[in-house]
Amino acid sequence: MIATIGLLSILLAVAASGVLTVRAWAESRVPEPRASAIRLPVAMLLLGSLVAFAALELGILTDDFTLEYVADNSSTTTPLIFKLAGAWAALEGSIVLWGAVLALLVYFVARSVTDGDRLGLTALSVTGAVSLFWFGLMATVANPFEVCTELAGRSCVDSSWLPFVSAVAPADGVGANPLLQNHILMAVHPPMLYVGYVGFTAPFAFAIAAMIRGEQGSVWLERTRRWSVIAWAFLGFGILLGAWWSYEVLGWGGYWAWDPVENAALLPWLAATAFIHSAVVQRRRGMLQAWNLILIIATFSLTILGTFLTRSGTIISVHSFTQSGVGPVLLGFLMVVVIGSLLLFAWRSHLVSSAPRLDSVASREGIFLINNLILTVFALAVLLGTLYPIVLEAMGRARVSVGTPYYNRVTIPIAFVLLLAMGIGAVTPYRYARRDVVWPRIAAPLAVGLVAGALTVLLGVSSVPVVIIVVLGTFVIATVFKELLRQSAKLDGGRVGAAGRVLRRDPGYWGGQIAHVGVALLAVGIAASSGLAVRDQVRIPAGGSATVDDYCISYESPTSRVEPNRTVTGAVLTLRAADCSSELATMEPVFNRYTRPPAVATPAVRTGITEDVFVALATVPGEDVVLDVMIFPLMWVLWAGGLIAVGGGMWGAYARKRTRERVTADV
């Protein structure tokens, strides 16, 4: 029954997507277009997507192992939270969640369309075509409701697309991938990424619609500004949660490995960051129109590329799904999007070629343009490092690995210039910036940054890149606060109340500045935790101790316990100060073994104000234990910076909407 309901709901969504595509397009061409004409297919699309997702969740929660997806990705012993997350823990289920998020986006876009809105209707036709692809994918090569027809132990080795065939079911399922049921963050991290990925469909659709209709100006940007910022914030939050998951769950000792799938999420975020900044220039000055169209095409295309890398089996990664027939279809869709969008852009390029030119590089729009170019170089460097091994292998060459040294050489200088541009751009006037205007705004923040750098050196830090990042990060933060104080001084009342009024008066700008503060803190946290980290491996006999940096670690005893879904083997450790006297914490790094491989080494992390102590098992503990011990300075700054950056984006989008509504009500 669940298979039948699920498949029928997907087919309903396919049909609704097709009808929406055709009807919205046709309605945009009539003399008096009606928004009501697209309400029914939008409602049916939303209904079909939500019922499909609910049916999949129901199958997992009720242990319906006649469904191949449930048998291969869940079990009776899987904890409830990971059962719920099992709906997106594997290939087919993740696409169902993707479709549900996309249908919700289409619904909210449709709510903004009114009678006579030709641009909105054309954009809805584009979103309908995108939906048709994704739900068509579910109905064919990525059907999560295929039923088992042949078993081998607890696994389905053959299945049928038809839900009415005679089905067989194992007594219990294989269980979820151990990496996906080892920490609560895996119930949150993927949905955040999907909202970010899917959210860029709206600005892409409106950009395509504007080109199709030959409309100039910033109307499509105004209508999709909140979508762009919200998608950027969710994608950034998803990346941050993924880094946190890697740090807290995987015992390799880090939060970012330049894994190809990590890069695949970073790429659209970088492109979207450039787009959001250049969109400000177009809305304010009418400039960079062609550049914005290219950037949003690139952002949307990179979300498809990221999906292809994750779900095609092309790469080997803890993030990637197994080899399947989805890969070639996604690659084909990517080619259609890229080639079709660029051909459309070339056809309409004459409409944006006459945009106003840059008056001076020494201006806010000039700084934004430099910022865009740097972000583009950053993205291209990451894209090259990600695709180079894949292209070589496709050409029959031996598999190669592009590692951290390459990315460090490329990204560290870029980070320097980006931070400098962030600090200067925030206080630079439009059109032309005179020295006597800009210098007073940046002189004091620059002095604060230099003082921070000097203090860093006095504290014993000898790494030049870390000192430079501290100087520039402090400069960015001080510039934002000085500008806030400068504008607050013009208003009556206390400083705190005046600052609040300044923030509320232009939430779009100040949301961006809050995000800049977060990015600056993030950069300092990354520089400190990576450039100043202490790494060591020690062997400790039972009852013995070892000293690493300023800490003494004692091995008290091995430990083992059996939980419903896993066997946990670990070591009880006591963390003390270097003289092995005062006790600081009890730590228990473990190996988790599930019903299916691999075993997952989960570290123990003691978080402090100045640094984290990270301890992971290198061997199974017994008479002695081998530990990987790492000391990461200022890790909390990294996490706090990421959250502040995301919060700034969300606050700017939400507060700007409230401000606009309040102004409209006053009028």
N, C-alpha and C positions, 0 to 999 in steps of 0.2 A: 504493500500500500504506500509506504513512504517513497519507494522508488518511483511509483506511478505519479504521485503528487509532485515530487521534485522535478521529474522530467517534463510533465505537463506545464508546470510553472515556468520552467526555462523556455519552453516553446512559446508560451504566452508572451514572455519578455522579448523573444526574437520577433514575433509577429508585431508586437507593439512598437518595437524599435523601427522596424521597416515602415509601418504606417506613419509614425512620427516623422521620420526622415522625409517621406514623400509629401505628407499633408502640410508640414511646416514650410517646406520649400514652395509648394503650390500656393499656399495662403500668402506667402510673402510677395507673390507676383500679381495678386488681384488688386483692383483699384482700392478696395476698402478691406484690408486684412483684419480678421477677427481672431483675437487671442483664444476665444472659447473653442475654436476649431481643433486645438491641439490638447485640450484638457483630458479627453478620454484616453488617447494613447499614452499620455504621460502617466495617468493614474494606473493604467494596465501594466505599464512598464514597472512602475514602483511596486505594484501588487505582486507581479510575477517574481521580481527579484527578492522581495522580502519573504515570500512564501518558500522560494527555493532555499534561501539561507536558513529559515526556520525548520524546514524539512530535514536539512542536513544536520542541524543541531539536534533535532529530535532523534534522528537515526543514531547519532553518537551517544546521546544520553540514555537511550533505551537499549544500547548494545545490540543494534540490529546488524549482525554480522553477515546477513545476506548481501549487504552493500559492500562491494569490494573496498571502497574507500574507508569504511568504518573498520572492516576486518584488518586492513593493513596499517591503520593509524590510530587505533584505540584498543582498549582492553577493559575487562571488568575491574581490574585493579588500578586503572589510571585515576588519579585524584580528580575531583569534580572540576576544579579550575582549569586543569589541563585537558579535561574532556571538552569543556567549552572552547578552549583555545584550539582544540583539535580540528575545528571547522576551518581553520586557515593554516594548519601545521604542515600541509602537503600541497602538492601542485593544484589538483582540481578544486580543493576547498578554498585555497587562497584566491582563485579566480572567481569563485562564487561570492566571497566577501568583496572583492574588487567590484563585481557587478552590482552588488547592493549599494556600495558607496557611490558608484557612478549614477545609479538610478535616483538616489537621493539628491545628488547634485543637479541632475536634469530637472527634478521636481522643483527645486528652489530657483533654478534659472527660469523655468516656466512661470513661476509665480511673479517674476519681475517683468514679464512680457505683457503688454497691454494692447488694446486695439490700435491698429495703425503702426505698430512697432515692427517695421520690416527688418531692421537690423537684428532685433531679438529673435524673430521667427527664423531668419536665415541661420543664426547661431544655433537655434534649437534643432534645425535640420542637420547641422554638422554634429551636434552631440548625439542625435539619433543614429547617425551613421557610425559613430564611434561605439555606441551601445550595441548596434547590430553586430559589429565585429566581435565584441567581448561575449555577448550571449550566444552568438553563433559558435564561438569557440567552445563554450560550455556544452552546447547541444551536439558537438561532434567529437573532436579529439580530446576534450578535457571534461567529459561528462562525469560528475561525481556520483551519479546515481546508477552506474552500471552494477548489475547483480552478479554474484558469484555463481559460476556453473561448474567449476572444478577446483578441488582443494589439493594442497600438498602440505600436510601438517596443519598449521594455523594460518597459512597464507593462501590467498586466491591466486591460482595460476592461470585461470581463464575466466572471462566474464562476458556478459552480453549487454548490449545497449538497450535491448528491449526489456522492459520491466515485467512482462507477462510470462517469461520463460520459467521453467522449473529451476528454482534456485537452491543452492546448498549453503550451509553456514558452518564455520568452525565453532567449537564449543567456547573458544575465547579468541580474542584478537591478538595481533602481534604486539600492539602497543605503539605509542607515539615515539618518534625519534627521541632518543635520550637527551640530545641537546635542547630539545624543545619542551621538555617536561622537568627541567632541572632548576627553574627559577621563575618566579611570578612575572618577571619583566617580559617573558616571551608571550604572555597573554595580552600585553599592551604594545610592545614594540612594533610588530607587524601592522596592526590596524592604524597606528599613527602614520607609518610610512605610506600606507595605502591612501589615507585621506590626503596626504601631501601629494602623492603621485596623481591621483584622480582629480584633485582640486585644480590642477593646471589645465584640465580640459576646458573649463569655462573661458579663461582669457584666450586660449588657443582658438576656440570656436568663434568667439567674437572677432578676433583678428582675421580669421579666414572669412567670416561673414562680411567684415568691412572691406576686404579686398575684393570679394565677389561682387559686392554692390558698388565698388568704386568710391567709397566714402572716405573723405579726407578728415583730418582733425583728430581730436582726442576723445571722441564720444565713446569708442569701444574701450579705451583705457579707463575712463571714469566709471563705466558700468562694471568693470571687472577688477577695480583696484582692491576691494576687500577680498575677493576670491584669491587674487594673487598673493596678498599678504598672509591670509589665513593658510593657504596651501604651503607657502614658504615656512611659516611657523610650525605647522604640523610636520612637514618633512624634516625640518631642523630638530624638532623634538624627537621624532622617530630615530634620527641618526644618533642623538645624544643618548637615548635609552639603549640603543644597540651598543654604543661604546660602554655604557654602564654595565650592561649584561655581560659583555666580553670581559670586563674587568672583574666583576663579582663572581662569575660562573666558570669561565675557562681558566685553567691553571697555568697558562703560558706567561702571564705576568704583563698585562698591558690592556689598553682599551682601543687601540687602532693599529692595524697591521698592514694597511694599504692592500687589503684583500680586494680582488676584483669586484666583488659584490658590494663591499663597503664603498669602493670608488663609484660604483654605479648609482648609489644613492647620493653621494656627494656631488656628482656632475650636474644633475638638474638643479640642485640647491645653489651651486655656484652660478649657473646660468640665470636662475630666477633672481638671485641677489643683484646681478648686473641689470636685469630687466626692471626690477623695482626701482633702482636708482635712476636709470635712464628714463623711465616713465615719468618721474617727477619733472625732469627737464622738458619733456614734450608737453606735459600738462601746463607747465609754467611759461615756457618760451616757444612752444611749437616746433622745437628742434628734435633731431634724432628719430624722426618718424620711421624711416626705413630700418634703422638699427633696432628699434623696438620690435618691429615685425619679425626680423631675423632672430632676435633673442627669444621671443615667445615660441617661434617655430622650433628653435634649438632646444628650449626647455622641455616642451612636450615630446619632442623626438627622443630626448635623453631619458625621459621616463619610460618610453617604450624600449629603448636599448637596455635600461636597467632591468626591466621585466624579462627581456630576452636572455640576458646573461644569467639571471637567477633561475629561470625555468626551462632553459633549453638543454641543460646538461653539457654545455660547451666548456664550462670551466669546472675545476675541482675546488670546492669551498665548503666550509661548514654551513654556509648560507644557501647553497644551491640545491635544487631539486634534482631528481634523477633524470636520465635521458628519456625523452618522450617525443611524440609527434607534434608537440606544441611549438618547439623551437623553430622549425621552418615556417610555420604559419605566422608566428610573431615577427620573424625576419621579413617576411613578405609584407606584412602590415607596416613595419617600419619603413621599408622602401617606398611603399605607396604614400605614406605621410610625408616623408622627406622630399621625394621627387615631385609629388603633386603640389605640396606647399610652395616649393621653390619655383616651380613653373608658374603658379598663380602669382607669386611675388614678382617674377620677371615680367609677366603680362601687365601688372599694375604699377610697375616701378616708376613710370612717368608721373604718377599722381603724388608720390612722396619725394621726388627728386628736387622739387623746388622749395623744400623746407628751409627756414631761416638758417643762415650760417653762424658759426661760432664767432662772437665778437673778439674774444681774447681767451687764451688758455688760462690767464690769471683771472678766473671767475669761478663761480660755483659750478656752472655747467661745464667749464673746462676741467675742473677737478673731478666731476662726475664722469666725464668722458675718459680721463686718465684711469679712474677707478674701474670703469667698464673694460678698458683695454687690458688692464692687469688681471682682472677676474677672468677674462677670455683666455689670456695666456695661461693662467693657472688651470683652467678647465681643459685646455688643449693638451697641456703637459700631462695631466692625470689621464686623459683619454688615450694619449699615446702610450703611456706606461701600462694601461689596462688592456688595450687591444693588440699591442705589439706581439706578445707571446701567442695570442690566439691566431693572428694573421700568419705568423711564422709556422705554426703547427698546421694550419690549413694549407700552406704551401709545401707541406711534406718535410719541413725541417724539424729538428729535435725540439722538444718542449723546453722553453727557457723561463726564467723567473725574473721579473723586475721588482727589486726589493726596496727596502727602506732607504738605502744610500742614495738611490736615484731621486726619490721623492724629496728627501731632505735637501739635496743640492738645488732642486728646482723651487721648492715651496718656501724655504726659509728666506731667501732674498725677496720673494714676492710678498711674504707676510710683512717684512719691514716697510715696503713701499705702501702696501694697503693701509697699515696702521697710520702712517704719516698722512696719507690722503684723507683718511677718516677724520683725523684731528683737525686738519686745515680746512677741509671742505665744509665742515659743520658751521664755521663762522665766516666763510667767504661770501661776499655779496654776489648777486647775479650781474651779468653783462661785463663788468670790469671791476677788479679789486685793486684799490690803491694800497700802497704799502702803509700809509699812515692810518688806514682803517683796519687792516688785517693784523699788523704787528702788535698793536696794543691788546688785541684779543688773544693772541697766542704766546706773548712774551712770558707772562706769569706761568701758564701751564707748561711751557717748555722748561722753565726754570725748575718747576716742581718735578718734572720728569727727569731732569739731570740730577737733581738731588736724590731721587729714588734710585737712580743708577749708581750714584756714588755710594749710597748706603748699602746697596747690594754688593758692591766690590768690598766694602769694609767688613761685611759679614762673611767674607771668604769666598765669594763666588768668582771664579776665574774664567768661566765660559763666556766668551765675547757675545755669541748669539743670544744667550739668556739675558745678559746685561742690556743689550740693545732692545730686546723685547720689553723688558721692564721699563726702560726709558720711554719707549714709544707708547706702550699700553697706559702708563701713568699719564703721559701727555694727552692721550685721547680722553681719558676719564676727567682729568683736570679741565680740559677745554670745554667739555659738556657742562660741568658744574659752574665754571666761570661764566659761560654764556647764560645759564639759568639765573645766576646772581645778577648779571648785567641787566637782563630783561626784567627781573623782579624788582630791581631798584627803581624802575620807572613807575611802579604802581604804589598806591597808598596801602597802609596797613602793615602788619608784621611780616617779617621775611618769609615765614612758613606759609602763611595765607597767600601772600603775593606769589610765591613760587607755585602753589597749587593752582592759582588762577592762570598763570603763564602756561602751565602744562595742559590745562583744560582748554585754553584758548586756541591752541594749534596742536591737537593730539596726534595728527599724522606726523608732523615734524618731530615732536618730542618722543613719540613712540619709536621713531627711527633712532633718535639720540640715546634712548634707553637701551635699544638693541646694540648700538655702538659700544656703550659701556660694557654690556655683556660680552661682546666679541673681544674687547680689549682684555677683560678678565680671563676669558677663555684662552687667549693667546699666552698670557702670563702663566696660567696653569699648565698649559701644554709644554711651554718652554721649561718651566721649573721641573715638572714631573718627568720629562724625558731627558733633558740636558743635565740634570743634577741627580738622577736616580743612582742608587747603590744596588748592585746585584751580586749575589754570592750563592754558592751551593755548599751546604755543610752536611756532614754525616755525624749523627749524635747517637751514642749508645743509650739504652734504656737507663734512666736515672741520671744521665749526663747532661752537660750544657755546652753551648757554643756561643761565641760572641760575633755579632755582625754589626759593624758600625757602632752605634751607641746603645746597642741592645744585647741582652743576654737571653738566649732561648733554651729552655730546659725541656727535655723529652720525658714526660711523666709515665705514659703507658699507651699501648695501642688500644683501639676501641673498635667495636663492631656491633651492628644491630641490623635487624631485618625489618623493613617497612613494607606495607602492602604492595608497593610497585617497584621496590628496589632494595638492594643490599648495600649498606653503608659501611665502609671500612676506613678508619682514620687514625689519627694520633692526637692525644691530649698533650698540649704544650702550655708552658707557662712563660709569658713574656715579662722580662724584668729589665731594669736599667743595666748599664754596661757592667757594673760591679756585681751583678747577680744578687742584689739585696732586695730592694723594694719591688714588690709585684705590681705590674701594670695591667695585665689582662690574661685571661685563659683563652687559648686559641685551639681550634680543632679543624685543621684541613682534612679533607676526606676524598676518597674515591667512591663514586656512586655507580653501581652496576645494575642495569635494568634487564628486562627479559630479552632485549635485543642489543647488540653492540652499537656504538662503542661505550666503554666506561668513560665517565666524565670526572676529571679531577677538579674539584671545587676548592678554591683557596679559602683561607681564613684571613680577614682583613681587619686590622685595628686602625680606625680612622682617628687622627689627632688634628689639632689646630695647625701645627707646622708640617706634619708629614703623616703618611700612611705606612704601616708595616704590613707587607703582603707576604704570606707564607703558603706555599703549595707543596704537596707531596711529589717527590720525584720517583719514589719506589713505595711499594706496599710496606707499611711499618711492621716490624717484628722485634727481633733482638736489638736492632738499631733502626734508624730512619734517616733517609736522605731528603733534605729539604731544599727547595729553591726559595731563597729569602730576598726580598726586594724592598727598598725604602724609597717611597715616592714623595718628594716634597710638594706641599700645597695642592694636593689633589682636590680638596674641597673647593678651591678657587676655580678649578676647571668646571666642576659640576655646577657651581653657583653661576659662573659666567654664562654657561649654556642656557640655564633656566631663565636668567635675566634677559638674554637676547631673544629667546622665544616669547617671554612675557611682554617685552617691549613691542614686538610685532603685533601680538594679539591685542594689547591695550590700545595701540594706535588705531587698529582697524575698528575695534568695538567703540572706543570713545569718539572717534571721528563720526561714526554713524549716529551716536547719541547727540553729538553737537549739531550735526546736520538736521536731525529731526527736531531739535529744540529751536533752531533758527527758523525752520519751516513753520513750526507751531506759532512762533512769535509773529511771523509775517501774516 
